[in-house]
Amino acid sequence: MAHLWQHHFGKPSRSGYHNKEWAAKMHEIGLHPSDTGQPGGKETGQSCSHYIIAGGPFARAYAELATQPDFSALYVELWDDADARKKRKAKAASKTRYTCPVCDLHAWAKPDTKLICGECEQPLSADEDE
């Protein structure tokens, strides 16, 4: 929700970057930004998680909701959907990372695609660990 708030009312940074404005909104709603998801982590950066601030607005709202008899029905685990996992796996398998052996440029394409680096004019090779 902090991302959505920033998109509509703030000044988002480049795609995927969590800036100070986003971190301030997270604090305001009772979530502490952290790149590790634990105390002591960086509050800004390309990859951020969070942890709940004890006694903060989020913790208080959750405590109130948790007393509702039908509260469990409000939660949906998106990552536990077998069909969604199967689709993500198929999508990931349809892409291969290629690397230029000279300048280390990376590109993603379908398996068995023939790519040539625009800088070095060398053929890119498929990464074996991808």
N, C-alpha and C positions, 0 to 999 in steps of 0.2 A: 504494500500500500504506500510505503514511502517513495517507491519508484514512481508510482502512478501520480502521487501528489506532486512530485518534482516535475514530472512531464507536463502537468497542467498549470501549475502555479509557480514553479521555480525555474532554475536555469540548469538543465542537465548538462553533464560533461559529455565527452565522446562516448560512444557505445560501450557499455559494460564497465565504465569507470565510476566509482563511488566517490563523490567529492565531499567537501566539508558541509555544504548545504544539506546534502542527503544524510550525512552523519548527524547533523543537528536535529533533523526531523525524526530520525530514529530515536535519539535521546528523548525528544519531546513525547513520543508515544510509549516510551518505557522499554525500548530495546537498545542494547548497547552494541554498536557495530564493532566487529573484530574480524580480521582476516583469518584468524584461527578458530573463531567461534568460542574462544575462551578469554578470560581476563588477560590483559597485557598485549593483546594483538593490535595491529595497526587498524585505525578507524576508517581510513580511506584507501583507495587503490582499485586495481582492476578486478580483484576477486575478494569479496567480503561476505562474511556470514554475520551472525549476531548471537547474543545471549540475552535472556530476560533479566531486566533490572528488578531485583527484589523490592517489593512495595511500590513499584512504579505503576503508571497508568495501565500498561498491558497486563501486568500481574493482577492488579485489582479487577480489571474487566474480566479476565479469565476466571478468577476465583468466583465472581458473581455468576458467570455463565455456567460454570461447573456444577452449581447447585440446581440447575434446571433439570427436570427429570428426562427430557428428550434431547439433552445437549449432545450426546454421542452421535445422534443422527446428523448433526451439522458438520461433522468432520468426514472428509473423504480422502483416502490415501491414493493419490494419483500414481505413485510409482509402483503400486502393487497390482496394477492391472496387467494381466498376462498378455492381452492383445496389444496394449500400448508398448510393452517391453519387446514383443515380437516385431512390431513395426520399427521401433528404434534400432533394433539389432539389424534388421534387413536394410534400413537406410544407411547405417554405418558401414555395412559390408559392401555397399554399392560404390563406395568411394575409396580411392587409394591416394596416399601422399607420395608425391614425387619430389626429388631433390636434385639440384644442379651440383655435379661433382666439383665444379670450380668455385662458384661464388656462394654456394649453400642456399640459393633461392628455393623456396618451397611452393608447390602448387598441388591442388587436389583435383582429381579427375576420375573417370571410370577406370576400372582395371583394364590393363592392356592398351591404354591410350599412349600414343607416341607424341611426346612433348619436347620442344627445343627451347632452351633459355634465350630470351630476347637480349640479354646482356652479353653472354659468353658464346652464344650460338652452339652450345653443347647439348647433347641429348640428356634429358632428365631421366633419372633412374627411380624405379619404385622402391620405397622404403620397405624393408622386409619385416620390421617390427610393427608396422601399422596395420 
